Amino acid sequence: MYKELIKNWIPNLTPEMITNYSKKIGIPLTNSEVMILYQFIMKNYVEVLDGDESSFNDLKKKINPSLYNQLLILYKTNKNKYL
C-alpha cells in the first residue's frame, strides 16, 4: 500500500522538500547535495521501491562517505517500516 502511495507522490517532490526534511532529521545538506539527491530520487525511485538497491552504487560515487552512510541508514530504517 505504501509503495503505491509513494509512487504517486514522488512526481510532486521538490528540492526544497528535501532540504526541509533533511533539516528536520538533522542531516545538513549543501545545495549541490540536495540536487544530487533530487536527481537520484527522480531517476531511481521505482527501482529502489521495488528493492533494487544497485542504483545506490552510483549515488555513493557522487556524495561524501559520511552522508552516504547516513542516507543508507535512513533508507533501510524507512524500508523496514514502510515497504
Stockholm file with secondary structure:
# STOCKHOLM 1.0

chainA/1-83         MYKELIKNWIPNLTPEMITNYSKKIGIPLTNSEVMILYQFIMKNYVEVLDGDESSFNDLKKKINPSLYNQLLILYKTNKNKYL
#=GR chainA/1-83 SS CHHHHHHHHGGGCCHHHHHHHHHHTTCCCCHHHHHHHHHHHHHHHHHHHTTCCTTHHHHHHHSCHHHHHHHHHHHHHHHHHHC
#=GC SS_cons        CHHHHHHHHGGGCCHHHHHHHHHHTTCCCCHHHHHHHHHHHHHHHHHHHTTCCTTHHHHHHHSCHHHHHHHHHHHHHHHHHHC
//
